[in-house]
Each structure stands twice: as C-alpha cells, then as structure tokens.
C-alpha cells in the first residue's frame, strides 16, 4: 500500500466515491488495519488525512507499520487484544489515552475500535477512530484544580481564623505576664521567646487567611510601577552579587485598586522564590505592562475574565517545574524547598491576595527552562490615592474610663480585659449576640 486511503477507480460506483470523500473529509483520525494482532499491534493498511495531521506522520511512514507505535501506553494494546477475543459479536470498544506524535509530544485522545465485516459476517478489517480531546482534558483539569484550591482555601481560612483567636490569647497573656513581672523578672527571657514564637505563628496564620481570602484588606488605588521602583534596592541586596535583577516597566502602565501592603508581599514572595530557584549567575526579570483579555481568551474558569488589566510578571532562568509540581503549586504547605527552608505558604499567600483583589495568577514553567509568574490585576481609571507623609503618633493607652467589650469568644474577651486592666482601664462585657459570630470585634 502506498496511499493514505483507497482511491476509487473509473468504474467505481457513485456510492463508493461518496464514501471515499466522507472518509477523507472526517475530522477524526481513522486507521483501517489488518485483523491479525501482532506483538506491537495491528498492521496499518489505510489512514485518512486527519490521522496524519493528528499524529504528525505522513501516510507513507505509517502504512505497513504496527499501530502500537502511536500509543504511548502498552495497556491500550492489552485492552484491544482482550476485546478481540469476543469478535465478531463484540460491540465497539471506546477508551481514552495518550498518543505519541512523531515530534515526541503527547496528545490525549478518545479512541474507538470496531470491526468491519463482509456479507457473511466475518471480520475482514478493524477500524480505529481517534478524536483529539487534549483541550477538553486541560479544561477539566483546570476546573478540578480550581475547585480543589477553593475547597482548601475555605478549610484553611476557617481553621486559620479559629487558630488566630487562640494565638491572640497566648500572645495577649504573655504580654500581661511580662508587664506584671517586669524586665528584671527571672522568666522575662522565656516570656519574650514565647511571645516571639507566637508572633511568628501569627504571620503564618495571616498567610493562611490570605490564601482563604478571609483576611482584612485595605485597598487603595496605586501605581504598580512605583511599588516596583521603591523595592529595587532592597531586592538587589536580597539577591546578592551573584544574581542579576532586570527591570522592564512600561511607561503607560495604568493604576490598580489593591491593598499596597499585601501586593508588596506578593511581589517580594515571587522575587525571593525566583532567587531560590536560580543558581549563581541567575537572572530574574520583573516587568509591567497593560494587557487586554478578549472574550475568546476566557475559556477556563481560572482564566482572566475579559477586560483591561495591568500585568506584573516575575521571570527567572532557574530550575523550573514539572507538570506535577505546577498542579499543587498554590496549595498551603506545599514546597519543593528542603526542610527548614520554607513554610509552603508563600505562593498560597500570592494566590489568595491576588484572587481577593479580583485578579488572576498564571504560571508558565518547564523543568530546566525557568518560570514566569504573571499577575493580572484589573486596571482602573481612578486617580492614585494620596499618601500621607508622616504617621500619626500612637495614642496614649492608659486611662480610667470604662470600656464596653463586644467579643463572642470568652477566652479572647477575658484576655482583652486583662490587657486593658493592666493599662488602668475598666471594662464591661456586652451581653448581646454578635452580628457576625465568625469575626471578633473589640
């Protein structure tokens, strides 16, 4: 055989000519094969143009070859061989799996194996059809990933909120004890250690709250370019002399409505992660630009919605990530760093803050090829909020007045009463049901 499909002769019937045209015009790939199943599969007798396009092979390269060279997994052949034992009565077999193209890339296909019989009902050939569903599979995986992150975020946010109340009690009573015993106390050092550990734990809790999108935000209209410029010196020192920092900021970049403190944390986390992913001589790039997402680009639930965005990107030429790592990248406590080098909450915070700000995070990374984290933040036409130069002095906390405390958690309320009493205040608990039991109000 030297043709991709049978060519009707001059004496061919009109029906045969129509069938040949249909065969060639199918969008699904088709293989017609000899029914004798060899060690590497069925011997290919015909293929249609769609199969050549799907596989990347020319017809001449496949004709006479076993079809198993296209299947990436041997189990597909095992399933087919088992099915053939039921011929000629076996119903068509439908399955899904990966095909390996000529260029080595994998595509995910739905395939159906069926028999072709003669007038006597005897099997003369086998037909396999292939439909490329790689895009559909990616959509399903993206949806499942988004749903999993959302579920983990709700769990993390709920646990973190309750844990934050417990930490408030620990830190609060530690401060009360330290105040009562004084700096010269024999246990002053130990109390400070407890308090410092509690403060570090509070930072982790706030990162969890950020991932769960349950932290308090203080959004303002800011200019992303200014935020980047203000941190160039700090970042250069953090990267050291053995890594270079490249800044490429578009002059016409618009403004965004975010919490500047939280966005600063996002930016720093991404740059520090890029530092850890690169070796000496590594290059880290930070860029900003305006971008527009059109309706045809919004195909998945985690794709940016159509609209105007400011794109903040952090790229590196480091070790990169494989597909498995990318799937769990933003989940809390997931880290590829060695023990003691990371909490696994940095990217969880990035995901939470950006999502809570109405933005999106996209990651482009291949093992050994570096990574790019792209932050899409909705662009606003509002002017930048004014920044006050000097901070107002902290108020004097001592007093003799009586304060009314509204706090649903008894332990937290008692701790607050202790702190206020130490400063000379009198307090009285309110006997009223809180409007929002899940939040603490003082």
ZADREN-49785 format. One line per field, with one value per residue (C-alpha): residue number from 1; residue in one letter; z, y, x. Coordinates in steps of 0.02 Angstrom, whole numbers, plus 32768, in hexadecimal, padded with zeros to 4 digits. Last residue first. Example, Ala and Ser with C-alpha at 12.3 -4.5 7.8 and 13.67 -1.06 7.14 Angstrom:
num c(2, 1)
residuo c(s, a)
Z c(8165, 8186)
Y c(7FCB, 7F1F)
X c(82AC, 8267)
// end
This chain:
num c(442, 441, 440, 439, 438, 437, 436, 435, 434, 433, 432, 431, 430, 429, 428, 427, 426, 425, 424, 423, 422, 421, 420, 419, 418, 417, 416, 415, 414, 413, 412, 411, 410, 409, 408, 407, 406, 405, 404, 403, 402, 401, 400, 399, 398, 397, 396, 395, 394, 393, 392, 391, 390, 389, 388, 387, 386, 385, 384, 383, 382, 381, 380, 379, 378, 377, 376, 375, 374, 373, 372, 371, 370, 369, 368, 367, 366, 365, 364, 363, 362, 361, 360, 359, 358, 357, 356, 355, 354, 353, 352, 351, 350, 349, 348, 347, 346, 345, 344, 343, 342, 341, 340, 339, 338, 337, 336, 335, 334, 333, 332, 331, 330, 329, 328, 327, 326, 325, 324, 323, 322, 321, 320, 319, 318, 317, 316, 315, 314, 313, 312, 311, 310, 309, 308, 307, 306, 305, 304, 303, 302, 301, 300, 299, 298, 297, 296, 295, 294, 293, 292, 291, 290, 289, 288, 287, 286, 285, 284, 283, 282, 281, 280, 279, 278, 277, 276, 275, 274, 273, 272, 271, 270, 269, 268, 267, 266, 265, 264, 263, 262, 261, 260, 259, 258, 257, 256, 255, 254, 253, 252, 251, 250, 249, 248, 247, 246, 245, 244, 243, 242, 241, 240, 239, 238, 237, 236, 235, 234, 233, 232, 231, 230, 229, 228, 227, 226, 225, 224, 223, 222, 221, 220, 219, 218, 217, 216, 215, 214, 213, 212, 211, 210, 209, 208, 207, 206, 205, 204, 203, 202, 201, 200, 199, 198, 197, 196, 195, 194, 193, 192, 191, 190, 189, 188, 187, 186, 185, 184, 183, 182, 181, 180, 179, 178, 177, 176, 175, 174, 173, 172, 171, 170, 169, 168, 167, 166, 165, 164, 163, 162, 161, 160, 159, 158, 157, 156, 155, 154, 153, 152, 151, 150, 149, 148, 147, 146, 145, 144, 143, 142, 141, 140, 139, 138, 137, 136, 135, 134, 133, 132, 131, 130, 129, 128, 127, 126, 125, 124, 123, 122, 121, 120, 119, 118, 117, 116, 115, 114, 113, 112, 111, 110, 109, 108, 107, 106, 105, 104, 103, 102, 101, 100, 99, 98, 97, 96, 95, 94, 93, 92, 91, 90, 89, 88, 87, 86, 85, 84, 83, 82, 81, 80, 79, 78, 77, 76, 75, 74, 73, 72, 71, 70, 69, 68, 67, 66, 65, 64, 63, 62, 61, 60, 59, 58, 57, 56, 55, 54, 53, 52, 51, 50, 49, 48, 47, 46, 45, 44, 43, 42, 41, 40, 39, 38, 37, 36, 35, 34, 33, 32, 31, 30, 29, 28, 27, 26, 25, 24, 23, 22, 21, 20, 19, 18, 17, 16, 15, 14, 13, 12, 11, 10, 9, 8, 7, 6, 5, 4, 3, 2, 1)
residuo c(x, x, x, x, x, x, x, x, x, x, x, x, x, x, x, x, x, x, x, x, x, x, x, x, x, x, x, x, x, x, x, x, x, x, x, x, x, x, x, x, x, x, x, x, x, x, x, x, x, x, x, x, x, x, x, x, x, x, x, x, x, x, x, x, x, x, x, x, x, x, x, x, x, x, x, x, x, x, x, x, x, x, x, x, x, x, x, x, x, x, x, x, x, x, x, x, x, x, x, x, x, x, x, x, x, x, x, x, x, x, x, x, x, x, x, x, x, x, x, x, x, x, x, x, x, x, x, x, x, x, x, x, x, x, x, x, x, x, x, x, x, x, x, x, x, x, x, x, x, x, x, x, x, x, x, x, x, x, x, x, x, x, x, x, x, x, x, x, x, x, x, x, x, x, x, x, x, x, x, x, x, x, x, x, x, x, x, x, x, x, x, x, x, x, x, x, x, x, x, x, x, x, x, x, x, x, x, x, x, x, x, x, x, x, x, x, x, x, x, x, x, x, x, x, x, x, x, x, x, x, x, x, x, x, x, x, x, x, x, x, x, x, x, x, x, x, x, x, x, x, x, x, x, x, x, x, x, x, x, x, x, x, x, x, x, x, x, x, x, x, x, x, x, x, x, x, x, x, x, x, x, x, x, x, x, x, x, x, x, x, x, x, x, x, x, x, x, x, x, x, x, x, x, x, x, x, x, x, x, x, x, x, x, x, x, x, x, x, x, x, x, x, x, x, x, x, x, x, x, x, x, x, x, x, x, x, x, x, x, x, x, x, x, x, x, x, x, x, x, x, x, x, x, x, x, x, x, x, x, x, x, x, x, x, x, x, x, x, x, x, x, x, x, x, x, x, x, x, x, x, x, x, x, x, x, x, x, x, x, x, x, x, x, x, x, x, x, x, x, x, x, x, x, x, x, x, x, x, x, x, x, x, x, x, x, x, x, x, x, x, x, x, x, x, x, x, x, x, x, x, x, x, x, x, x, x, x, x, x, x, x, x)
Z c(8DAD, 8D26, 8CFF, 8C64, 8C47, 8CB6, 8C42, 8C8E, 8D3D, 8DBB, 8E4B, 8EFF, 8EF0, 8F60, 8FD2, 8FDA, 904E, 9008, 9069, 8FE8, 903C, 9043, 8F86, 8F69, 8FE4, 8F9A, 8EEE, 8F2D, 8F79, 8ED4, 8E72, 8EE6, 8EE1, 8E21, 8DE8, 8E08, 8E24, 8EAA, 8EF9, 8F3F, 8FE7, 8FF8, 9062, 8FD8, 8F95, 8EDA, 8EA4, 8DEA, 8D69, 8D0A, 8C5C, 8BD1, 8B65, 8AA8, 8A81, 89DE, 896B, 890E, 8858, 87DC, 87A3, 86F4, 8737, 86F5, 8738, 8777, 8714, 8769, 86F7, 8747, 86CC, 86EA, 86B3, 8627, 8686, 86A6, 864D, 8692, 8665, 86F9, 86F6, 878A, 8781, 87C7, 8826, 88BD, 891F, 8893, 8899, 8956, 895E, 88D3, 8912, 89C5, 898B, 892C, 89CE, 8A3B, 8A1E, 8ABF, 8A74, 8A90, 8B2E, 8ACE, 8A1A, 899E, 892A, 8990, 89AD, 8A57, 8A10, 895C, 88D9, 887B, 8882, 87C7, 8797, 87F6, 8796, 86EE, 870B, 8751, 8722, 8757, 8741, 86B3, 8711, 86EE, 8757, 86F9, 8729, 86A8, 86BB, 867D, 860C, 85F2, 85C7, 8660, 8689, 8673, 870E, 86D3, 8628, 857B, 8592, 84FF, 8484, 84F0, 84E0, 856A, 8557, 8595, 85E4, 8610, 86A1, 86AA, 8729, 86ED, 8751, 8709, 8757, 875D, 87FC, 87FA, 87E4, 8837, 88DF, 888D, 882D, 88D1, 891A, 8885, 8893, 894F, 8941, 88C1, 8923, 89C4, 896C, 892A, 89DD, 8A1A, 8984, 899F, 88EF, 8870, 87D8, 8772, 86BC, 866A, 85E9, 860C, 85FC, 8683, 8656, 86EE, 86E6, 8786, 877B, 87EC, 883A, 8892, 890A, 88E3, 8988, 896D, 88BF, 8903, 8984, 8904, 8886, 8907, 88EA, 882E, 8834, 889C, 882B, 8790, 87E1, 87F0, 887E, 889C, 894C, 8999, 8A55, 8A5E, 8AF4, 8ADE, 8AA8, 89F9, 8A2E, 89EF, 8A4C, 8AEA, 8ADB, 8AC9, 8B60, 8BC2, 8B91, 8BCE, 8C71, 8C8C, 8C81, 8D02, 8D75, 8D68, 8D94, 8E2A, 8E6C, 8E5A, 8EB2, 8F41, 8F52, 8F5D, 8FE1, 904E, 90D6, 90D3, 90B5, 9021, 9087, 90D8, 90B8, 9007, 8FD5, 9018, 8FBA, 8F19, 8F26, 8F4A, 8EA6, 8E3D, 8E75, 8E69, 8DBE, 8D88, 8DB7, 8D55, 8CBE, 8CC5, 8CAF, 8C18, 8BD1, 8BD8, 8B78, 8AF8, 8ADC, 8AC0, 8A4B, 89EC, 89DE, 898E, 8917, 88E9, 88C5, 885A, 87F4, 87DB, 87A4, 8729, 86E4, 86D1, 8674, 8600, 85E0, 85B4, 853B, 84E6, 84D3, 848B, 83E3, 8399, 835A, 82F5, 82EB, 8263, 8259, 81BA, 816E, 81FE, 81C4, 81BF, 811B, 80BB, 80F6, 81A0, 81DF, 8299, 8318, 8383, 83C7, 8402, 8470, 8466, 84D5, 8479, 84A2, 8451, 8409, 835F, 830B, 8380, 8418, 8439, 84E9, 8526, 8521, 84FD, 8491, 8457, 83D1, 83FD, 83F6, 838C, 830E, 8378, 8436, 843D, 83E9, 8487, 84E6, 845E, 8464, 8520, 8519, 848D, 84F5, 858A, 8529, 8543, 84C8, 8436, 838B, 8376, 83A2, 82F5, 82AE, 820C, 815B, 8134, 81B9, 8167, 80BC, 8108, 814B, 8207, 8276, 82D8, 82D4, 8224, 81DD, 8235, 81E7, 8138, 8143, 816A, 810F, 8126, 81D4, 821E, 82C8, 8369, 83A1, 83C0, 832E, 8327, 8280, 8257, 81D1, 81F0, 81B8, 821E, 822D, 8275, 829C, 8232, 81A9, 80FA, 80B4, 80EA, 80B0, 8005, 7FFA, 802D, 7FA3, 7F20, 7F5C, 7F49, 7E99, 7E69, 7E3D, 7D85, 7D75, 7E10, 7EC0, 7F23, 7FC5, 804E, 8082, 7FE9, 7FD6, 8000)
Y c(88C8, 885D, 87A8, 8755, 86AF, 86DC, 876C, 87D3, 87A9, 8773, 87EB, 87EE, 886D, 8853, 88E5, 8930, 89A3, 89EA, 89FF, 89BC, 8911, 890E, 8924, 888F, 8822, 8850, 8824, 8777, 875D, 878A, 8712, 8682, 86A8, 86AF, 8717, 87BF, 8867, 88C5, 8963, 89D5, 8A2D, 8AC6, 8ACE, 8AD8, 8A9F, 8A81, 8B23, 8B34, 8B02, 8B97, 8BB5, 8B75, 8BF4, 8C0A, 8BE4, 8B87, 8BCC, 8B4B, 8B37, 8B71, 8AFB, 8AB3, 8A03, 896B, 88C1, 8863, 87D2, 8788, 8723, 86AA, 8674, 85DD, 8597, 851D, 8489, 843E, 84A9, 853E, 85B6, 85E7, 8650, 86B0, 870E, 87AE, 87E6, 8820, 8786, 871C, 877A, 8770, 86B8, 867B, 86DB, 86A1, 85EC, 8612, 863F, 85BB, 8525, 8548, 8556, 852C, 84C2, 8421, 8432, 8498, 8448, 848E, 8467, 84A9, 84FE, 84D3, 854E, 84DC, 843D, 8425, 847F, 83FE, 836E, 83C4, 83DE, 847C, 84F3, 84E5, 859D, 861A, 868F, 86F2, 8766, 87B4, 883F, 8851, 88E4, 88B2, 88EA, 8874, 87C5, 8752, 870E, 8650, 85E6, 85AE, 8582, 85C8, 8683, 86AB, 86B8, 8741, 87B1, 87CE, 8876, 8898, 8928, 890D, 88E4, 8886, 8833, 87C6, 8752, 8711, 868B, 869A, 8633, 85BA, 85DF, 8599, 85EC, 8697, 867B, 8651, 86F2, 8754, 8705, 871E, 87D4, 87FC, 87A7, 87FD, 88A6, 887C, 885E, 8904, 8960, 891C, 8921, 8993, 899B, 8A28, 8A28, 89FF, 8A83, 8A84, 89C8, 8986, 8913, 88F0, 8870, 882A, 87CC, 8740, 8721, 87C8, 87B2, 8790, 87DB, 8877, 8891, 8875, 88FE, 8978, 8952, 895E, 8A10, 89F7, 8962, 89BC, 8A54, 89EA, 899D, 8A48, 8A49, 8A5A, 8A1F, 897C, 895B, 88A0, 883A, 8783, 8701, 86DA, 8628, 8642, 86E7, 8696, 8613, 869B, 86F3, 8652, 8641, 86F2, 86CC, 8636, 86A9, 871C, 8689, 8650, 8701, 8704, 865E, 8696, 873A, 86DA, 866E, 8706, 8759, 86BC, 86FA, 87A3, 883E, 887B, 887D, 87F6, 884C, 8887, 87E1, 8784, 87F4, 87E7, 8729, 872F, 878B, 871F, 867D, 86C5, 8710, 866A, 8612, 8690, 867B, 85C0, 85DB, 864B, 85D9, 8541, 8599, 85E5, 8542, 84E1, 8563, 856E, 84B0, 84AD, 853C, 84EE, 844A, 849E, 84FA, 845A, 83FB, 8487, 848D, 83CF, 83D2, 845D, 8403, 8365, 83C6, 8411, 8365, 8319, 82E1, 8262, 81BD, 8138, 8085, 8010, 7F55, 7EEE, 7E53, 7E13, 7D90, 7DBD, 7D5F, 7E02, 7E3F, 7E8A, 7F26, 7F24, 7FB1, 800A, 80B6, 8136, 81D1, 8230, 8288, 82CC, 82AA, 8301, 8297, 82F0, 8257, 8262, 81F4, 81CA, 81D1, 8179, 816B, 80D5, 8098, 7FE3, 7FBF, 7F2C, 7E7D, 7E00, 7DDE, 7DDB, 7DC1, 7D94, 7E3A, 7E99, 7E4B, 7E82, 7F33, 7F41, 7EFF, 7F78, 800B, 7FC8, 7FE2, 809F, 8124, 80E4, 8119, 808F, 8014, 802B, 7FAD, 7FEE, 7FBC, 806D, 80E5, 8142, 8146, 819B, 822A, 8233, 82C7, 825B, 82CB, 830C, 825E, 821E, 82AD, 8280, 81D0, 8134, 808D, 7FE2, 7FF0, 7F4B, 7F33, 7F36, 7F27, 7E6B, 7E4B, 7E52, 7E0A, 7E70, 7ED5, 7F8E, 8024, 80BB, 8157, 8203, 8268, 8301, 8292, 82D7, 8247, 81C3, 822E, 8240, 8186, 8163, 81D6, 817E, 80D4, 810E, 8150, 80A1, 8089, 8065, 80F1, 80B0, 80ED, 811C, 80BB, 8125, 8163, 811C, 80AD, 8000)
X c(7D63, 7D16, 7D41, 7CFD, 7CA4, 7C10, 7BDE, 7B52, 7B8C, 7B09, 7B02, 7B3C, 7BC8, 7C5F, 7C93, 7D3F, 7DA0, 7E41, 7EE3, 7F5D, 7F68, 7EAB, 7EA3, 7F16, 7EB5, 7E0C, 7E50, 7E85, 7DDA, 7D87, 7DF9, 7DCD, 7D13, 7D0B, 7C75, 7CCB, 7C75, 7CD7, 7C8F, 7D17, 7D17, 7D86, 7E24, 7EA7, 7F4F, 7F5F, 7FB0, 7F8F, 8011, 8055, 800B, 8079, 80CE, 80C7, 8012, 7FFB, 7F75, 7F0B, 7F3D, 7EBB, 7E2F, 7E3C, 7E4C, 7EA9, 7E77, 7F11, 7F5C, 7FF7, 8069, 80E4, 816A, 81D9, 8280, 82A9, 82F3, 8246, 81C6, 8168, 80DD, 8072, 7FD5, 7F8E, 7EE9, 7EA1, 7E06, 7E6A, 7E34, 7E7F, 7F24, 7F2F, 7F00, 7F72, 8009, 7FE8, 7FE4, 8084, 80DD, 8089, 80F9, 8155, 8203, 82B9, 82A6, 8297, 82D4, 8271, 81F1, 8161, 80AA, 8073, 7FD8, 7FA9, 7FE5, 805E, 7FF8, 7FDC, 807E, 80E5, 8097, 80B5, 816F, 81BC, 8248, 82FE, 8328, 8320, 82AC, 820F, 81A1, 810F, 8097, 800C, 7F96, 7EEB, 7E5E, 7DCB, 7D91, 7D9A, 7E45, 7E4F, 7E2C, 7D80, 7DC4, 7DA7, 7DBB, 7E2E, 7D9C, 7D4E, 7DE9, 7E67, 7EBD, 7F6D, 7FCB, 8080, 80F2, 8197, 8209, 8297, 8307, 83AB, 8417, 84D4, 84DA, 8449, 8392, 82F4, 8316, 8324, 8282, 822C, 8272, 822D, 8181, 8177, 81AC, 8125, 809B, 80D2, 80CF, 8022, 7FEB, 802F, 7FE8, 7F37, 7EF3, 7E9D, 7F0F, 7F59, 7F8F, 8036, 8061, 811D, 8130, 81A4, 8235, 82A3, 8331, 837C, 8420, 845B, 8506, 851B, 848A, 83D5, 839B, 8404, 83BD, 830F, 8321, 8365, 82DB, 824F, 8211, 821C, 81A6, 8122, 812E, 8111, 8077, 8021, 7FA4, 7EEA, 7EC7, 7E8E, 7E96, 7E75, 7E3F, 7E6A, 7DEC, 7E2A, 7E56, 7F07, 7F10, 7ECE, 7F55, 7FD8, 7F8E, 7F9F, 8055, 8078, 801C, 808D, 8124, 80D3, 80B2, 8166, 819E, 8128, 8166, 821A, 81F1, 81A1, 823C, 82AD, 823F, 823B, 82B0, 8258, 82C0, 8258, 81B9, 814D, 80A7, 80CE, 811D, 8087, 800C, 8071, 8072, 7FB7, 7F9A, 800E, 7FBB, 7F0A, 7F2A, 7F74, 7ED3, 7E6C, 7EDF, 7EC4, 7E09, 7E25, 7EAD, 7E3C, 7DB2, 7E27, 7E84, 7DE3, 7D9A, 7E3F, 7E4C, 7DA0, 7DC9, 7E70, 7E19, 7D94, 7E19, 7E7B, 7DE0, 7DB5, 7E66, 7E69, 7DC3, 7DFE, 7EA2, 7E41, 7DD4, 7E6E, 7EBF, 7E21, 7E6A, 7DF0, 7E36, 7DD9, 7E15, 7DD3, 7DF1, 7DF0, 7DA0, 7D37, 7CBA, 7C02, 7BE1, 7BCA, 7C72, 7C9F, 7CF6, 7D1E, 7D22, 7DA4, 7D78, 7DF7, 7DE9, 7E8C, 7F0B, 7FA2, 8057, 80EB, 8178, 8181, 8133, 80A0, 8089, 7FD4, 7F8D, 7EF1, 7E35, 7DC4, 7D36, 7D23, 7CA1, 7C2F, 7C78, 7C17, 7CA3, 7D08, 7D0C, 7DC5, 7DEA, 7DC0, 7E52, 7ECA, 7E84, 7E96, 7F48, 7F72, 7F35, 7F97, 8037, 802D, 8068, 8002, 8042, 80C3, 8039, 7FED, 8066, 80B4, 807D, 8043, 8084, 8115, 80C2, 802A, 8093, 80A5, 8077, 7FFD, 7F64, 7F84, 7FA5, 7F09, 7EA3, 7EE4, 7E9A, 7EFE, 7F03, 7F53, 7FA0, 7FDB, 7F89, 7FEB, 809F, 80A3, 802C, 7F6E, 7F30, 7E95, 7EF0, 7ED7, 7E70, 7EA6, 7E39, 7E5D, 7DC2, 7D9E, 7D57, 7D6E, 7DD5, 7D59, 7CC7, 7D19, 7D37, 7C83, 7C45, 7CB0, 7C73, 7BBF, 7BE0, 7C1E, 7CD3, 7CF5, 7D75, 7DCD, 7DAF, 7E4A, 7E62, 7EAE, 7F58, 7FAB, 8043, 8000)
// end
